[in-house]
Amino acid sequence: MFNWLPFLTYATVTVITPGPNNIMSMTNGSRKGFKRALPFNLGIFVGFATVMIFCTLFCSLLSAWIPRLKTPMLIVGASYLLYLAWTTFRSSYEVEENSTKDGFTAGLLLQFVNAKIYIYGIMSMEAYVLPVYSGQTVKLLGFALLLAALGGACNLLWSAFGSVFKILFSKHAKVVNTVMSLLLVYCAASLFLN
């Protein structure tokens, strides 16, 4: 029998804590408003779902490769997070109407270098799902989509938070950008603290 409580506790705590998706969703929500940040969040969801399906389908194979892939994945992920931190720190608070760096494609591509969701997917599958549902393709796909939906819901919460506090953030743009940048730097550094 599947043990839902530990699985949902782990999944919820993992996806609601600050990470690249949540911080960027909050930043976009505060800069653009909730509705105009939706393309970025949709990109996150599509990329997140793709990564969760990938992790589910190839989890046993990836588990064997993790020692060799971990360091390059961490370096690429941390480099991208530091780039995001730098651009967030330097950005003005004015919304760029035709900005492509925070749209669907940016949200989608962020998922492929976001080490946090790879670890989230692999740990969820290895520790909770595969021991019970190994070989049951439809159920495994359902769990992959559930993991992505939890992540997407948390991104929307962070985006809404940013949108609600837009006026406060706009009055203190430099402080907000500095804090968001420092949180992204923390996320990059925390990849190597495990």
Salt bridges, closest charged atoms under 4 A:
GLU97 OE1 - ARG36 NH2 3.05
ASP102 OD2 - ARG31 NH1 2.89
ASP102 OD1 - LYS32 NZ 3.42
